[in-house]
Amino acid sequence: MFSDLAVLAEGNNFARLLGGLGVSIEIALASMALSIVFGTLMGVAMASKSKALKAVTQAYLQFVRIMPQLVLLFLVYFDATRAWGLNLDARLAAIIVFTLWGTAELGDLVRAAIESVPRHQYLSAAALGIEGRALYRHVVLPQALRGLVPATINLTNRMIMTTSLVALIGVVEVLKVAQQIIDANRFEYPSAALWIYGVVFLLYFLVCFPISLAARKLEERWS
Protein backbone atom coordinates (compact mmCIF):
# COMPACT_ATOMS: atom_id res chain seq x y z
CA MET A 1 0.00 0.00 0.00
CA PHE A 2 2.92 2.36 0.74
CA SER A 3 3.83 2.03 -2.92
CA ASP A 4 0.84 4.22 -3.77
CA LEU A 5 2.65 7.12 -2.13
CA ALA A 6 5.18 6.92 -4.98
CA VAL A 7 2.72 8.85 -7.13
CA LEU A 8 4.00 12.04 -5.46
CA ALA A 9 7.50 11.33 -6.75
CA GLU A 10 6.31 11.16 -10.34
CA GLY A 11 6.76 14.24 -12.50
CA ASN A 12 6.13 17.44 -10.56
CA ASN A 13 3.25 16.17 -8.44
CA PHE A 14 4.77 17.10 -5.09
CA ALA A 15 5.86 20.51 -6.40
CA ARG A 16 2.28 21.08 -7.55
CA LEU A 17 1.03 20.30 -4.05
CA LEU A 18 3.45 22.84 -2.61
CA GLY A 19 2.31 25.35 -5.22
CA GLY A 20 -1.31 24.74 -4.23
CA LEU A 21 -0.39 25.27 -0.58
CA GLY A 22 1.24 28.54 -1.61
CA VAL A 23 -2.04 29.64 -3.21
CA SER A 24 -3.91 28.88 0.03
CA ILE A 25 -1.41 30.86 2.09
CA GLU A 26 -1.44 33.73 -0.41
CA ILE A 27 -5.25 34.03 -0.23
CA ALA A 28 -5.22 33.86 3.57
CA LEU A 29 -2.44 36.44 4.02
CA ALA A 30 -3.91 38.89 1.48
CA SER A 31 -7.31 38.57 3.17
CA MET A 32 -5.80 39.05 6.63
CA ALA A 33 -3.86 42.14 5.55
CA LEU A 34 -7.10 43.74 4.33
CA SER A 35 -9.02 42.45 7.36
CA ILE A 36 -6.58 44.11 9.76
CA VAL A 37 -7.17 47.50 8.12
CA PHE A 38 -10.96 47.24 7.78
CA GLY A 39 -11.39 45.28 11.02
CA THR A 40 -9.59 47.96 13.03
CA LEU A 41 -11.84 50.64 11.53
CA MET A 42 -14.91 48.50 12.20
CA GLY A 43 -13.83 47.85 15.78
CA VAL A 44 -13.44 51.58 16.43
CA ALA A 45 -16.91 52.14 14.94
CA MET A 46 -18.39 49.37 17.10
CA ALA A 47 -16.87 50.93 20.22
CA SER A 48 -18.09 54.43 19.37
CA LYS A 49 -20.99 56.19 21.07
CA SER A 50 -22.98 56.40 17.83
CA LYS A 51 -26.04 54.15 18.03
CA ALA A 52 -26.39 54.14 14.23
CA LEU A 53 -22.79 52.94 13.73
CA LYS A 54 -23.22 50.28 16.39
CA ALA A 55 -26.43 49.03 14.81
CA VAL A 56 -24.92 48.82 11.31
CA THR A 57 -21.71 47.11 12.43
CA GLN A 58 -23.59 44.65 14.66
CA ALA A 59 -25.92 43.75 11.79
CA TYR A 60 -22.91 43.16 9.53
CA LEU A 61 -21.18 41.06 12.19
CA GLN A 62 -24.22 38.85 12.77
CA PHE A 63 -24.83 38.44 9.03
CA VAL A 64 -21.27 37.26 8.39
CA ARG A 65 -21.29 34.95 11.43
CA ILE A 66 -24.60 33.34 10.49
CA MET A 67 -23.80 32.96 6.78
CA PRO A 68 -21.45 30.01 6.05
CA GLN A 69 -18.27 30.96 4.18
CA LEU A 70 -19.16 28.52 1.39
CA VAL A 71 -22.48 30.29 0.78
CA LEU A 72 -20.69 33.65 0.74
CA LEU A 73 -18.25 32.28 -1.83
CA PHE A 74 -21.10 31.20 -4.08
CA LEU A 75 -22.92 34.51 -3.60
CA VAL A 76 -19.88 36.59 -4.51
CA TYR A 77 -18.46 34.41 -7.30
CA PHE A 78 -21.67 33.29 -9.02
CA ASP A 79 -24.57 35.54 -8.03
CA ALA A 80 -22.83 38.92 -7.67
CA THR A 81 -20.98 38.51 -10.96
CA ARG A 82 -24.22 37.63 -12.74
CA ALA A 83 -26.27 40.38 -11.08
CA TRP A 84 -23.75 43.18 -11.65
CA GLY A 85 -22.12 41.93 -14.83
CA LEU A 86 -18.71 41.53 -13.19
CA ASN A 87 -15.97 39.20 -14.36
CA LEU A 88 -14.38 38.23 -11.07
CA ASP A 89 -11.36 35.95 -10.95
CA ALA A 90 -12.04 33.05 -8.57
CA ARG A 91 -8.99 33.90 -6.49
CA LEU A 92 -10.10 37.53 -6.15
CA ALA A 93 -13.60 36.39 -5.18
CA ALA A 94 -12.05 34.21 -2.47
CA ILE A 95 -10.01 37.14 -1.11
CA ILE A 96 -13.16 39.31 -1.04
CA VAL A 97 -15.12 36.70 0.91
CA PHE A 98 -12.34 35.98 3.40
CA THR A 99 -11.81 39.71 3.87
CA LEU A 100 -15.52 40.13 4.65
CA TRP A 101 -15.26 37.32 7.19
CA GLY A 102 -11.96 38.50 8.67
CA THR A 103 -13.17 42.10 8.96
CA ALA A 104 -16.22 41.01 10.96
CA GLU A 105 -14.26 38.73 13.29
CA LEU A 106 -11.38 41.14 13.78
CA GLY A 107 -13.74 44.08 14.22
CA ASP A 108 -15.41 42.37 17.16
CA LEU A 109 -12.02 41.55 18.65
CA VAL A 110 -10.88 45.17 18.29
CA ARG A 111 -14.12 46.37 19.90
CA ALA A 112 -13.61 44.10 22.90
CA ALA A 113 -9.96 45.16 23.18
CA ILE A 114 -10.86 48.87 23.07
CA GLU A 115 -13.56 48.44 25.70
CA SER A 116 -11.08 46.58 27.94
CA VAL A 117 -8.76 49.61 28.15
CA PRO A 118 -9.10 50.91 31.75
CA ARG A 119 -11.21 54.01 32.24
CA HIS A 120 -8.37 55.86 34.01
CA GLN A 121 -6.38 55.79 30.75
CA TYR A 122 -9.06 57.93 29.11
CA LEU A 123 -9.13 60.27 32.10
CA SER A 124 -5.34 60.61 32.15
CA ALA A 125 -5.31 61.37 28.42
CA ALA A 126 -8.04 63.98 28.87
CA ALA A 127 -6.04 65.62 31.64
CA LEU A 128 -3.12 65.92 29.21
CA GLY A 129 -5.35 67.41 26.54
CA ILE A 130 -5.32 64.30 24.34
CA GLU A 131 -8.70 63.65 22.73
CA GLY A 132 -10.41 62.67 19.49
CA ARG A 133 -8.24 60.86 16.94
CA ALA A 134 -5.08 61.52 18.95
CA LEU A 135 -6.64 59.68 21.89
CA TYR A 136 -7.21 56.55 19.79
CA ARG A 137 -3.89 56.81 17.96
CA HIS A 138 -1.59 57.37 20.95
CA VAL A 139 -3.42 55.90 23.94
CA VAL A 140 -6.25 53.47 23.18
CA LEU A 141 -5.17 51.54 20.09
CA PRO A 142 -1.53 50.90 21.17
CA GLN A 143 -2.80 49.25 24.36
CA ALA A 144 -5.71 47.43 22.72
CA LEU A 145 -3.86 46.12 19.68
CA ARG A 146 -0.99 44.55 21.60
CA GLY A 147 -3.33 42.05 23.18
CA LEU A 148 -4.90 41.38 19.78
CA VAL A 149 -1.77 39.93 18.22
CA PRO A 150 -2.34 36.32 19.46
CA ALA A 151 -6.02 36.43 18.40
CA THR A 152 -5.07 37.81 14.99
CA ILE A 153 -2.52 35.04 14.51
CA ASN A 154 -5.15 32.44 15.44
CA LEU A 155 -7.60 33.98 12.96
CA THR A 156 -4.91 33.76 10.26
CA ASN A 157 -4.51 30.08 11.12
CA ARG A 158 -8.26 29.47 10.81
CA MET A 159 -8.30 31.33 7.52
CA ILE A 160 -5.50 29.19 6.05
CA MET A 161 -7.40 26.02 6.97
CA THR A 162 -10.72 27.34 5.64
CA THR A 163 -9.22 28.18 2.24
CA SER A 164 -9.85 24.55 1.29
CA LEU A 165 -13.40 25.72 0.44
CA VAL A 166 -12.17 27.82 -2.48
CA ALA A 167 -11.59 24.63 -4.51
CA LEU A 168 -15.38 24.59 -4.98
CA ILE A 169 -15.27 27.80 -7.05
CA GLY A 170 -12.36 26.61 -9.20
CA VAL A 171 -9.30 27.93 -7.34
CA VAL A 172 -6.45 25.45 -7.76
CA GLU A 173 -5.21 25.29 -4.18
CA VAL A 174 -3.62 22.35 -2.39
CA LEU A 175 -6.81 20.28 -2.01
CA LYS A 176 -7.76 20.80 -5.66
CA VAL A 177 -4.26 19.76 -6.76
CA ALA A 178 -4.55 16.63 -4.60
CA GLN A 179 -7.85 15.74 -6.29
CA GLN A 180 -6.31 16.26 -9.73
CA ILE A 181 -3.39 13.96 -8.90
CA ILE A 182 -5.74 11.29 -7.55
CA ASP A 183 -8.02 11.47 -10.60
CA ALA A 184 -5.08 11.33 -13.05
CA ASN A 185 -3.61 8.23 -11.37
CA ARG A 186 -6.71 6.37 -10.19
CA PHE A 187 -5.97 3.27 -12.33
CA GLU A 188 -2.23 2.99 -11.77
CA TYR A 189 -2.41 3.93 -8.07
CA PRO A 190 -5.96 3.01 -6.96
CA SER A 191 -5.28 3.49 -3.23
CA ALA A 192 -3.27 6.70 -3.52
CA ALA A 193 -6.07 8.94 -2.23
CA LEU A 194 -5.48 8.03 1.42
CA TRP A 195 -1.77 8.83 1.23
CA ILE A 196 -2.14 12.01 -0.80
CA TYR A 197 -4.74 13.41 1.55
CA GLY A 198 -2.44 12.38 4.40
CA VAL A 199 0.34 14.47 2.85
CA VAL A 200 -2.08 17.39 2.46
CA PHE A 201 -2.92 17.07 6.16
CA LEU A 202 0.79 17.05 6.99
CA LEU A 203 1.40 20.18 4.90
CA TYR A 204 -1.42 22.01 6.66
CA PHE A 205 -0.02 20.85 10.01
CA LEU A 206 3.50 22.06 9.19
CA VAL A 207 2.13 25.49 8.32
CA CYS A 208 -0.56 25.89 10.98
CA PHE A 209 1.01 24.30 14.07
CA PRO A 210 3.94 26.77 14.31
CA ILE A 211 1.44 29.63 13.91
CA SER A 212 -0.72 28.24 16.74
CA LEU A 213 2.37 27.74 18.88
CA ALA A 214 3.52 31.32 18.28
CA ALA A 215 0.07 32.65 19.23
CA ARG A 216 0.08 30.57 22.44
CA LYS A 217 3.56 31.78 23.42
CA LEU A 218 2.63 35.41 22.84
CA GLU A 219 -0.56 34.99 24.84
CA GLU A 220 1.36 33.46 27.76
CA ARG A 221 3.99 36.21 27.65
CA TRP A 222 1.48 39.07 27.56
CA SER A 223 -1.14 37.67 29.91
C-alpha positions in Angstrom: 0.0 0.0 0.0 2.9 2.4 0.7 3.8 2.0 -2.9 0.8 4.2 -3.8 2.7 7.1 -2.1 5.2 6.9 -5.0 2.7 8.8 -7.1 4.0 12.0 -5.5 7.5 11.3 -6.8 6.3 11.2 -10.3 6.8 14.2 -12.5 6.1 17.4 -10.6 3.2 16.2 -8.4 4.8 17.1 -5.1 5.9 20.5 -6.4 2.3 21.1 -7.6 1.0 20.3 -4.0 3.5 22.8 -2.6 2.3 25.3 -5.2 -1.3 24.7 -4.2 -0.4 25.3 -0.6 1.2 28.5 -1.6 -2.0 29.6 -3.2 -3.9 28.9 0.0 -1.4 30.9 2.1 -1.4 33.7 -0.4 -5.2 34.0 -0.2 -5.2 33.9 3.6 -2.4 36.4 4.0 -3.9 38.9 1.5 -7.3 38.6 3.2 -5.8 39.1 6.6 -3.9 42.1 5.6 -7.1 43.7 4.3 -9.0 42.5 7.4 -6.6 44.1 9.8 -7.2 47.5 8.1 -11.0 47.2 7.8 -11.4 45.3 11.0 -9.6 48.0 13.0 -11.8 50.6 11.5 -14.9 48.5 12.2 -13.8 47.9 15.8 -13.4 51.6 16.4 -16.9 52.1 14.9 -18.4 49.4 17.1 -16.9 50.9 20.2 -18.1 54.4 19.4 -21.0 56.2 21.1 -23.0 56.4 17.8 -26.0 54.1 18.0 -26.4 54.1 14.2 -22.8 52.9 13.7 -23.2 50.3 16.4 -26.4 49.0 14.8 -24.9 48.8 11.3 -21.7 47.1 12.4 -23.6 44.6 14.7 -25.9 43.8 11.8 -22.9 43.2 9.5 -21.2 41.1 12.2 -24.2 38.9 12.8 -24.8 38.4 9.0 -21.3 37.3 8.4 -21.3 34.9 11.4 -24.6 33.3 10.5 -23.8 33.0 6.8 -21.4 30.0 6.1 -18.3 31.0 4.2 -19.2 28.5 1.4 -22.5 30.3 0.8 -20.7 33.7 0.7 -18.2 32.3 -1.8 -21.1 31.2 -4.1 -22.9 34.5 -3.6 -19.9 36.6 -4.5 -18.5 34.4 -7.3 -21.7 33.3 -9.0 -24.6 35.5 -8.0 -22.8 38.9 -7.7 -21.0 38.5 -11.0 -24.2 37.6 -12.7 -26.3 40.4 -11.1 -23.8 43.2 -11.7 -22.1 41.9 -14.8 -18.7 41.5 -13.2 -16.0 39.2 -14.4 -14.4 38.2 -11.1 -11.4 36.0 -10.9 -12.0 33.1 -8.6 -9.0 33.9 -6.5 -10.1 37.5 -6.2 -13.6 36.4 -5.2 -12.1 34.2 -2.5 -10.0 37.1 -1.1 -13.2 39.3 -1.0 -15.1 36.7 0.9 -12.3 36.0 3.4 -11.8 39.7 3.9 -15.5 40.1 4.6 -15.3 37.3 7.2 -12.0 38.5 8.7 -13.2 42.1 9.0 -16.2 41.0 11.0 -14.3 38.7 13.3 -11.4 41.1 13.8 -13.7 44.1 14.2 -15.4 42.4 17.2 -12.0 41.5 18.7 -10.9 45.2 18.3 -14.1 46.4 19.9 -13.6 44.1 22.9 -10.0 45.2 23.2 -10.9 48.9 23.1 -13.6 48.4 25.7 -11.1 46.6 27.9 -8.8 49.6 28.2 -9.1 50.9 31.8 -11.2 54.0 32.2 -8.4 55.9 34.0 -6.4 55.8 30.8 -9.1 57.9 29.1 -9.1 60.3 32.1 -5.3 60.6 32.1 -5.3 61.4 28.4 -8.0 64.0 28.9 -6.0 65.6 31.6 -3.1 65.9 29.2 -5.3 67.4 26.5 -5.3 64.3 24.3 -8.7 63.7 22.7 -10.4 62.7 19.5 -8.2 60.9 16.9 -5.1 61.5 18.9 -6.6 59.7 21.9 -7.2 56.6 19.8 -3.9 56.8 18.0 -1.6 57.4 20.9 -3.4 55.9 23.9 -6.3 53.5 23.2 -5.2 51.5 20.1 -1.5 50.9 21.2 -2.8 49.3 24.4 -5.7 47.4 22.7 -3.9 46.1 19.7 -1.0 44.5 21.6 -3.3 42.0 23.2 -4.9 41.4 19.8 -1.8 39.9 18.2 -2.3 36.3 19.5 -6.0 36.4 18.4 -5.1 37.8 15.0 -2.5 35.0 14.5 -5.1 32.4 15.4 -7.6 34.0 13.0 -4.9 33.8 10.3 -4.5 30.1 11.1 -8.3 29.5 10.8 -8.3 31.3 7.5 -5.5 29.2 6.0 -7.4 26.0 7.0 -10.7 27.3 5.6 -9.2 28.2 2.2 -9.8 24.6 1.3 -13.4 25.7 0.4 -12.2 27.8 -2.5 -11.6 24.6 -4.5 -15.4 24.6 -5.0 -15.3 27.8 -7.0 -12.4 26.6 -9.2 -9.3 27.9 -7.3 -6.5 25.5 -7.8 -5.2 25.3 -4.2 -3.6 22.4 -2.4 -6.8 20.3 -2.0 -7.8 20.8 -5.7 -4.3 19.8 -6.8 -4.6 16.6 -4.6 -7.9 15.7 -6.3 -6.3 16.3 -9.7 -3.4 14.0 -8.9 -5.7 11.3 -7.5 -8.0 11.5 -10.6 -5.1 11.3 -13.1 -3.6 8.2 -11.4 -6.7 6.4 -10.2 -6.0 3.3 -12.3 -2.2 3.0 -11.8 -2.4 3.9 -8.1 -6.0 3.0 -7.0 -5.3 3.5 -3.2 -3.3 6.7 -3.5 -6.1 8.9 -2.2 -5.5 8.0 1.4 -1.8 8.8 1.2 -2.1 12.0 -0.8 -4.7 13.4 1.6 -2.4 12.4 4.4 0.3 14.5 2.8 -2.1 17.4 2.5 -2.9 17.1 6.2 0.8 17.0 7.0 1.4 20.2 4.9 -1.4 22.0 6.7 0.0 20.9 10.0 3.5 22.1 9.2 2.1 25.5 8.3 -0.6 25.9 11.0 1.0 24.3 14.1 3.9 26.8 14.3 1.4 29.6 13.9 -0.7 28.2 16.7 2.4 27.7 18.9 3.5 31.3 18.3 0.1 32.6 19.2 0.1 30.6 22.4 3.6 31.8 23.4 2.6 35.4 22.8 -0.6 35.0 24.8 1.4 33.5 27.8 4.0 36.2 27.6 1.5 39.1 27.6 -1.1 37.7 29.9 
